Amino acid sequence: AQSSWDSKFWVFDGHMHPVSSVYRRGGTIGEPNADPRFTLPLAQEGGLGAAFFNTSIDEFYEVNHLAVKDALKQIDRFYREIAKYPDQVGVATNAEEVRALRREGKIAGILAIEGALAIESDLGVLRMFHRLGLREMNLVHLLANNIGDVGFSRTNDGKGYGLTDYGRELVAEMNRLGILIDLSHTGEQTILDVMEVSTQPVSTTHSAARALGSGWSDEMIRKLAEMGGVICVPFLPMAVSQEFRRKWQSGPPRGSSVVGLEPLVFQGDPNTIYDFIEERKQRREPRRAETARQRRQNMPPLSNLIDHIDYIVRLVGVDYVGISSDFGGYPVNIKGIENAGEYQNIAQALLNKGYSREDVAKIMGENLLRLFDEVVSTATN
């Protein structure tokens, strides 16, 4: 099957954190940094053509009114990092800009936010972030909020409460502006409500198939496909392997990375809040390295990821599936796709399974580009 390697498949990664990772841990995206899975040379080697570069905001920041400022600092870092490497990467705000960068052999970085708590419930802030280039945002991250519930909710038979009135306003404004709605981490009832009211197709950028362990139900995936949305299956071990999930992801929800499940409102002298955050961060980072070391020993095989992709293709067709890495986010991935140089291993596995080159191209990136194009081009802003 030598011919299959003649040209790399163009990759659109639905979810990653290369800039927020160096923002927190130091270094730069152009060379080996604190998270060795993503550098620009590795990404080029793997055929990466576009990605949603996520800022990520902790719930502690929102409750203490630091979220907008921290999001702005991360957006500033996004632009400064990309400006350092103009021959390798550029900013894109629509599909035409993605295609232009593609013609130049460059990676398109698209500004995204994981956790709408970054806007502190202010649609004016959302509009300003849009002007700064924001084109994708997920509504809920690690804790339930005033938009909707989280995926591990215990209310309403595990489906959680639905989309709130404010959530409906937010969805309408994201539709108007042309910001892709990401339903990763979101509770089932909220997901169904969003799909009911959104005038544009939506995505879930890092979710798997519940039928094979965890993630979205068949009903949810079918509704997403009916809208023309895309589900990106992630290189996340707990998403594609029940065994890994049972071993490492059971127990209470994670909560805030700053204070865990403690009260989120800062109890100390307001002038010391950044010292408090820094002290908590220093305590957490060594644990992250140890977590990665332990969990790397139990990484599931690439075939698990392929099984989830194949299940969704059989359920709704090949036009509604994509891939995502979460590089810079969760500290480990799965065997065979452990860094950004290895994207083509997925393509090869799909070809080996009998997928056509055209269908593999859709899964590796074209489906997500089609969705991104539709959402941005139908905006009425």
C-alpha positions, 0 to 999 in steps of 0.5 A, spaced: 500 500 500 505 504 498 501 509 494 497 511 500 503 514 503 504 518 496 501 524 499 499 526 506 492 527 508 490 534 510 488 534 517 484 539 521 484 537 529 478 539 532 481 540 539 488 542 542 491 547 547 498 548 544 498 556 546 494 555 553 499 550 554 505 554 553 502 560 556 501 556 563 508 552 562 513 556 559 516 555 552 514 556 545 510 552 540 515 552 535 520 548 539 520 542 544 516 545 550 513 543 557 508 538 553 512 535 548 506 532 544 506 538 540 511 543 536 510 546 529 515 541 526 512 535 529 505 538 526 508 539 519 510 532 519 504 529 521 500 533 516 496 538 520 493 543 516 488 547 521 486 546 528 482 550 533 487 553 538 483 553 545 484 558 550 482 554 557 479 558 563 478 555 570 471 556 573 475 559 579 477 565 574 470 566 572 467 566 579 472 571 582 471 575 575 478 574 572 476 570 566 475 575 561 482 578 563 485 571 563 482 569 556 485 576 553 492 574 556 491 567 552 489 571 546 494 575 546 499 569 547 495 566 541 497 572 536 504 573 539 506 565 538 503 565 531 507 571 529 513 568 531 513 563 526 510 566 519 513 561 515 509 555 518 503 558 521 497 563 520 491 565 523 484 564 520 477 566 521 474 563 515 474 557 511 477 561 505 483 563 510 484 556 512 484 554 504 489 560 503 494 558 508 493 550 506 496 553 499 502 556 502 503 549 506 502 553 513 498 551 519 491 555 520 490 556 527 483 558 529 482 561 535 477 557 540 475 558 547 474 551 552 468 554 557 464 559 555 465 562 562 470 566 559 465 571 557 463 572 564 455 571 562 456 578 558 454 577 550 458 584 549 465 580 551 463 575 546 462 580 541 469 583 542 472 576 542 469 575 536 472 581 533 479 578 536 478 572 531 474 567 536 470 562 531 469 556 536 467 555 543 464 550 548 458 552 552 460 548 559 467 545 561 468 542 568 463 544 572 455 546 571 454 553 569 448 558 568 448 556 560 447 548 562 449 542 565 455 537 565 456 530 562 457 527 569 451 530 572 447 526 577 440 530 576 434 528 571 437 521 570 444 523 569 441 527 563 442 534 567 438 540 567 437 543 560 439 549 556 437 556 560 434 562 558 441 565 558 444 559 554 438 560 549 441 568 548 448 565 548 446 560 542 442 565 538 448 570 539 453 565 537 449 563 531 449 570 529 456 571 529 458 565 526 462 562 532 461 554 532 458 551 538 462 545 541 458 541 545 463 537 548 463 536 556 455 538 556 450 534 559 445 530 555 439 535 556 443 541 554 445 538 548 438 536 545 436 543 547 442 546 543 440 542 537 433 544 538 434 551 538 441 552 534 440 555 527 446 552 525 449 546 525 454 544 531 459 540 533 462 536 539 470 536 538 472 531 543 466 526 544 466 518 543 460 513 542 457 511 548 455 504 545 462 503 545 463 505 552 462 513 554 460 519 550 454 520 545 448 516 545 446 514 538 440 518 538 444 524 540 449 522 534 443 522 529 441 529 531 448 532 530 448 528 523 441 531 521 443 538 522 450 537 518 454 537 524 461 533 526 463 529 532 470 529 533 473 522 536 479 524 540 485 521 542 483 521 549 484 514 553 478 515 557 474 516 551 475 510 547 477 505 552 472 503 558 478 499 561 482 506 562 476 510 564 474 505 570 482 505 572 483 512 572 477 516 571 472 513 576 471 517 582 468 524 584 468 530 578 475 534 577 472 541 579 476 547 578 484 545 577 485 551 582 481 549 588 478 542 586 471 541 589 472 547 594 468 553 594 470 557 588 470 564 591 476 566 594 476 567 601 483 571 602 486 578 601 484 580 594 490 583 593 494 576 594 489 572 589 494 571 583 499 569 589 494 564 591 493 561 584 501 561 582 502 557 589 496 552 587 499 551 580 506 550 583 503 544 587 499 541 581 504 541 575 509 536 578 503 531 580 501 532 572 508 529 570 507 523 575 499 522 572 502 522 565 507 517 567 503 512 571 497 513 565 502 512 560 503 505 562 495 503 561 494 507 554 489 503 549 491 501 542 489 505 536 484 500 534 480 503 540 480 510 536 478 506 529 473 502 532 469 509 535 470 512 528 467 506 524 461 505 529 459 512 528 460 512 520 456 506 520 451 509 524 450 516 520 455 516 514 462 518 513 460 526 512 459 527 520 466 524 523 472 528 525 478 527 529 481 531 535 488 530 539 487 535 546 494 536 545 496 540 551 490 538 555 489 531 558 497 529 559 496 522 555 493 520 549 493 513 545 498 508 542 500 510 535 498 517 536 502 520 541 504 526 538 502 531 532 507 527 528 503 521 528 496 523 525 497 519 519 497 513 523 490 514 523 489 515 516 493 508 514 489 504 519 482 507 516 485 505 509 487 498 512 480 497 514 478 498 507 476 506 507 477 509 500 482 515 500 476 520 499 472 518 505 479 518 509 480 525 507 473 527 510 475 524 516 482 527 517 479 534 516 474 535 510 468 534 514 470 539 519 472 544 514 465 544 511 462 545 518 466 551 519 465 554 512 458 553 513 457 556 520 462 562 519 459 563 512 451 563 514 453 568 520 449 575 519 453 579 524 
